[in-house]
């Protein structure tokens, strides 16, 4: 894999925001900066920014971007037989000026330009997060009725697809029914939007099931995860954005899992839990993070990478 993830004790300079001048900047998301390479390729730079409750926090997490990129690379390769993906195999350092290569080292991908589906494709295997809140209120998630009497963090009878809207930075995603998701895809993509939504649903469940089975063998439960999909000029669905990272998934250690609680995790839930102790309205501006929270979060991201891939954090 490209670049290197620094060890937990290494000194590194976090990248809060990239500043590539040799390519046109198209936009900045919560974590990723997007540049145009040419008419059919993009450069995606994964920063060390962290968002919680859909708000970008002021403190970056050291090396987070490299961990996420290495982990996504791992999953793109492992799951490529299920659905085509956005990767091109082009070295990101080859598309920027020499003095900008450090900004992309280990944290960038050159990807195909694809038209994104306007939904978050969420696959859930366990009852947690917004799904748990929906279930408590209605006994269902996104219109999918579940058995009564389930506890927090319970394993679902089978994985379910629970789409959500894509919110702008600072806004909150909204869980929606599959029928609304299909209609939304038709509105944005066109007449084939409903069929693409069905393909996305089937792919999301297949990807989740294979990844969850693999992770279980590494001592990790993937409680849920968010996928994103895009379409090429021929109408072929592709897996895009990040894949099965601590930013888009809940990873629980099997050894500490039990029903009735929110299990400890290898993702940014640690930061969310800290923020919940503060008197903060979950709107910008976000509070600063203590150094201990920053370093422990960075360690959790690295541990997730090492445990899932079997690779040393320095060799990614």
Residue pairs with C-beta under 8 A, 6 or more apart in sequence:
1 70
1 73
1 74
1 106
1 316
2 69
2 73
2 91
2 92
2 105
2 106
3 66
3 69
3 70
3 105
3 106
3 107
3 316
4 66
4 106
4 314
4 315
4 316
5 63
5 66
5 67
5 70
5 106
5 302
5 305
5 313
5 314
5 316
6 12
6 62
6 63
6 66
6 313
6 314
7 313
7 314
8 298
8 299
8 302
8 313
10 63
12 62
12 63
14 48
14 60
14 61
14 62
14 63
14 64
15 45
15 47
15 48
15 60
15 65
15 103
15 107
16 47
16 48
16 49
16 60
17 28
17 33
17 47
17 49
18 33
18 45
18 47
18 103
18 104
19 100
19 103
20 33
20 35
20 43
20 45
20 96
20 100
20 103
20 104
21 97
21 100
22 96
22 97
22 100
23 35
23 36
23 37
23 43
23 95
23 96
24 35
24 36
25 33
25 34
25 35
26 34
26 35
26 36
26 42
27 33
27 34
28 34
29 169
30 49
30 51
30 54
30 56
30 169
31 46
31 47
31 49
31 50
31 51
31 65
31 68
31 247
32 44
32 45
32 46
32 47
32 241
32 242
33 44
33 45
33 47
34 42
34 43
34 44
34 45
35 42
35 43
35 44
35 45
36 42
36 43
37 43
37 95
37 110
39 113
40 112
40 113
41 88
41 90
41 95
41 110
41 111
41 112
41 113
42 110
42 111
42 112
42 113
43 92
43 95
43 96
43 104
43 108
43 109
43 110
43 111
44 108
44 109
44 110
44 111
45 65
45 92
45 103
45 104
45 107
45 108
46 64
46 65
46 66
46 68
46 69
46 107
46 108
46 242
47 60
47 65
47 107
48 60
48 61
48 62
48 63
48 64
48 65
49 56
49 57
49 60
49 64
50 56
50 57
50 59
50 60
50 61
50 64
50 268
50 271
50 297
51 57
51 169
52 268
52 271
52 272
52 275
52 286
53 172
53 272
53 275
53 282
54 167
54 169
54 170
54 171
54 172
54 173
55 170
55 282
55 283
55 284
55 286
56 169
56 170
56 284
56 286
57 271
57 286
57 287
57 289
58 285
58 286
58 287
58 288
58 289
59 288
59 289
59 294
61 294
61 297
61 298
61 301
62 294
62 295
62 298
63 298
63 301
63 302
64 297
64 298
64 301
65 107
66 106
66 107
66 316
67 245
67 246
67 301
67 302
67 304
67 305
67 313
67 316
68 107
68 242
68 245
68 246
68 247
68 301
69 106
69 107
69 108
69 109
70 106
70 305
70 309
70 311
70 316
71 243
71 244
71 245
71 246
71 304
71 305
71 308
71 309
72 109
72 242
72 243
72 244
72 245
73 87
73 109
74 308
74 309
74 311
75 211
75 243
75 244
76 85
76 86
76 87
76 239
76 243
78 211
78 214
79 85
79 207
79 210
79 211
79 239
79 243
82 203
82 206
82 207
82 210
83 203
83 206
83 207
83 237
83 238
83 239
84 236
84 237
84 238
84 239
85 238
85 239
85 240
85 243
86 109
86 111
86 112
86 114
86 230
86 238
86 239
86 240
86 241
87 109
87 111
87 112
88 109
88 110
88 111
88 112
90 110
91 110
92 104
92 108
92 109
92 110
93 101
93 104
93 105
95 110
96 103
96 104
106 316
111 240
112 232
112 238
114 230
114 231
114 232
114 238
114 240
115 189
115 230
115 231
115 232
116 166
116 228
116 229
116 230
116 240
116 241
117 185
117 188
117 189
117 193
117 196
117 197
117 200
117 228
117 229
117 230
117 231
118 165
118 166
118 184
118 185
118 187
118 188
118 189
119 163
119 164
119 165
119 166
119 176
119 181
119 184
119 185
119 197
119 200
120 163
120 164
120 165
120 166
120 173
120 226
120 227
120 228
121 161
121 163
121 200
121 201
121 203
121 204
121 226
121 227
121 228
121 229
122 161
122 162
122 163
122 164
122 175
122 204
122 224
122 225
122 226
122 227
123 159
123 160
123 161
123 162
123 204
123 205
123 207
123 208
123 224
123 225
123 227
124 131
124 141
124 156
124 159
124 160
124 162
124 223
124 224
125 155
125 156
125 159
125 208
125 212
125 221
125 222
125 223
125 224
126 153
126 154
126 155
126 156
126 221
126 223
126 224
126 250
127 135
127 146
127 150
127 151
127 152
127 153
127 154
127 155
127 156
128 152
128 153
128 223
128 224
128 250
128 262
129 224
129 250
130 175
131 141
131 162
131 175
131 224
132 152
132 153
134 140
134 141
134 142
134 175
135 141
135 146
135 150
139 145
139 146
139 148
140 146
141 160
141 162
141 175
142 160
142 162
142 163
142 175
142 176
142 177
142 178
143 177
143 178
143 179
144 160
144 162
146 156
146 157
147 157
150 156
151 259
151 260
152 259
152 260
152 261
152 262
153 223
153 257
153 258
153 259
153 260
153 261
153 262
153 263
154 259
159 205
159 208
159 209
159 212
161 178
161 201
161 204
161 205
162 175
163 175
163 176
163 177
163 178
163 180
163 181
163 197
163 201
164 173
164 174
164 175
164 176
164 226
165 173
165 174
165 176
165 184
166 173
167 173
167 174
170 283
170 284
176 184
178 197
178 201
181 197
182 193
182 194
182 197
182 198
183 194
184 193
185 193
185 194
185 196
185 197
186 193
186 194
187 193
189 196
189 231
192 235
196 229
196 231
196 235
196 237
199 229
199 237
200 227
200 229
200 237
203 227
203 229
203 237
203 239
204 227
207 227
207 239
207 243
207 244
208 222
208 225
211 222
211 225
211 244
212 221
212 222
215 221
215 222
215 251
215 308
216 254
218 307
218 308
218 310
219 253
219 254
219 255
219 307
220 251
220 252
220 253
220 254
220 266
220 304
220 307
220 308
221 251
221 252
221 253
221 254
221 257
221 263
222 244
222 249
222 250
222 251
223 249
223 250
223 251
223 252
223 263
223 265
224 249
224 250
225 244
225 248
225 249
225 250
226 248
226 249
227 239
227 241
227 243
227 248
228 239
228 240
228 241
228 242
229 237
229 238
229 239
229 240
230 237
230 238
230 240
231 237
231 238
232 238
241 248
242 248
246 266
246 267
246 268
246 300
246 301
246 304
247 267
247 268
249 267
250 265
250 267
250 269
251 265
251 266
251 267
251 304
251 308
252 263
252 264
252 265
252 266
253 263
253 264
253 266
256 263
256 264
257 263
262 269
265 300
266 300
266 301
266 303
266 304
266 307
267 300
267 304
268 297
270 293
270 296
270 297
270 300
271 289
271 293
271 297
274 289
274 290
274 293
275 282
275 286
275 287
278 287
280 286
280 287
289 297
302 313
305 311
305 313
305 316
306 312
306 313
309 316
